[in-house]
Amino acid sequence: MSKKDKKRSTRGATKRDVRGAKGATKRGSQQRDRAAIIMQLFRSFPQRKFALKTLAAQSGGADREGRYQTKAIVYQMVEEGVVEATSASTFRLAARSLPTVEGVAQMLASGSLYVAVEGVDKDIYVDRRNASRTLDGDRVRVAITRRRASGDPEGQVVEVVERAERNYVGVVEKTRSHAFVRVASKSMPVDIFIDKGVDRLADGDKVVVRIVGWEAESKCPTGRVVDILGKEGDNTAEMHAILAEFNLPYEFPSAVEEAAERIPERISEREYAVRRDFRDVTTFTIDPVDAKDFDDALSFRVLDNGNVEVGVHIADVTHYVTEGSIIEQEARERATSVYLVDRTIPMLPERLSNGLCSLRPNEEKLCFSAVFELDSEANVVKEWFGRTVILSNRRFTYEEAQQIIEGADGDYREEILKLNELARKIRARRFEEGSIAFEREEAKFHLDENGKPLGVYFKVQKEANQLIEEFMLLANRSVSAFIGAKKGKNGKAKTFVYRVHDKPDAEKLSRFANFILKFGYYFEARKGRAVAQQMNALMGEIKGKSEENLVSILAVRTMQKAYYSTENIGHYGLAFPYYSHFTSPIRRYPDMMLHRLLAHYLDGGHSVDSEVVEELCEHSSEMEARAAEAERASVKYKMVEFMKDRVGEEFDGSISGVTEWGIFVELADSHIEGMVALRDMSDEFYHFDEEEYAAVGARSGRKFVLGDKVRIRVKNADLRLKQLDFEMVGSYDTQDVLYPMRNTLPERVDTSKRGFQKRVRSRR
């Protein structure tokens, strides 16, 4: 090739290279632009699933090359975790690419959940498809992916940050090589797989399970059986199952029991020397007939000046349970005794609760006491707080004391009558000052030796109960004011444990006022002590009326819940500026905390670290709420057990609640509650009217609202779920005329294969 041809050839190659480079640059620029557009599409519509063809067209090129580029871009995004494939040809933005928040999951029966995020008003809804193996109580990271029609946020779980440390209780269903545990809880929508220790399990065993893992490809989590409670239906197994369900203990560790047994019973001479001696003062206890521990006693004597001295003597638990000991650690963790329908699960071992610390008659006992000098009008003239030694002369039941109050003769008659006279004056003054008198019948069960409910009765509060209540309240508020009312040089009171109760919520009060209008009662107050005054007037008006129980329940629901705190805001319901719990250290850990603090300050101690005490207050409040839930669950179980033999029978009741899925009815004769599902209403389709809290018929407009008298039929009693299902028979008008339901709904057709075969056979 000549030099001229070589030069021409080189020039041509260079021009082609330049054109190629420019083309490549242009294609690279186009690809970057396309990637940016595609990313913007995904971010603008995070819940939408995009096909490759749609992405190609939207990003500026639906031709072959454009689709090829789009596919490469999207696959790269999938590899980077920015985008996820929802099928072979559709894609959406990966939730982890969105901003996330952390919160705690609350599981629904459907498998969907809500995530509560601290500082955010609205919980985030997560559909079961996006729950990512979350369990109830787990701490999760969730991405908000869209807004629902209501405007509430909806999201997707990106990560389970921390599994909830909790037990699950269920019944074993065993196969040849493994087992599943079916959990009877609406917050556990899947069974738990058991692959180890299966040999020791049998069908029908009630067991406690801990989750050990949940593989990505598995439909249900794997668990480990930590305890076998017994056979399903056995009373003790069922009661222990309720405790385990709420992560409450049902037995003491052997080390704690052994430590309690080692505590000496003998009272030392030193203790006698440093305590105020009440052994020669008339002292007695008044407790329920079935009480096993007696943690409070009253002493009584007339003084030379004509006034009377009343001592409120409380078991000195902290003398025996030293701070930091294994018994104290166990009590702190439990925080409260638990009172199930047929048993008590004590906070302290029996050696202490029913022995050393129980103020049994004719036994010298160590106490922490509040002693009051009262004039004839029950005004406190003088008070004293400190450690004592007592000797109870007599144990009264409430019934025995009540008989004396009502005129019967008996031991210490004059003392009981005088104490009752003083208590009545204290009580009257308390209500004059704004204390609210909530009274509601409490259902109890007659049980046989196996725990089976034979009947329902109602616990009635009489003057003997009120006598004890008023002196316990006097001690509680006096101790609280003794510490709380004194301010130090810094203007602050010393750290203490208060039982506080905030003022009621105005919105709840408004709803309550609207509801009671249907019964002809007016409630105008919205804030301040006027609410308490009107509430007391209302309680007096409804006394003995058919609506008394329902109105009382709803009145209580308008109030805030009491709790423990180092920050004193007073107790609204009792109308006390200072209030604490001093009188039950055998069964409440906050009372033990208070005894220690009071002793420390009486000895001249400085204020303690409030953060440490506040943390213990929060724990105690949480455990108290958990124990109350367990108690309600045990009552519910017995109610369902009691009604199991009454399926098909009809009862009168009143509507105690209305929700989007059903009408709750409380039976008139027993206060047992069940639900009529809206889908089971026989005359027409009903929907929930949120503003009126009513179930409203779509065609006729017939309403079922709170308080309506109705007649129901018991449809089903499910012990596993502790659930009673009712059928609506009819409703009563104001003249107690029953308007029955009419079966006008079209018959529901079974569309399953079995239903089809059944219909074919019937036609033949």
Helices and strands as residue ranges (DSSP letters): H 3-44, E 50-51, H 52-58, H 64-79, E 83-85, E 90-93, G 95-97, E 100-107, E 113-116, E 124-126, G 128-130, E 139-147, E 153-162, E 168-174, E 179-183, E 192-194, G 198-200, E 205-213, E 222-231, H 235-245, H 254-261, H 269-274, E 276-277, E 282-287, E 296-302, E 308-315, H 317-320, H 326-334, E 338-339, E 344-345, H 350-350, I 351-356, E 364-374, E 380-391, E 394-397, H 398-405, H 413-432, E 442-447, E 453-459, H 463-484, E 498-500, H 506-516, G 517-519, H 529-542, H 548-558, E 563-565, H 589-602, H 610-643, G 644-646, E 650-658, E 662-667, E 673-677, G 678-680, E 686-689, E 694-697, E 703-705, E 709-718, E 723-732, E 738-740, H 753-763
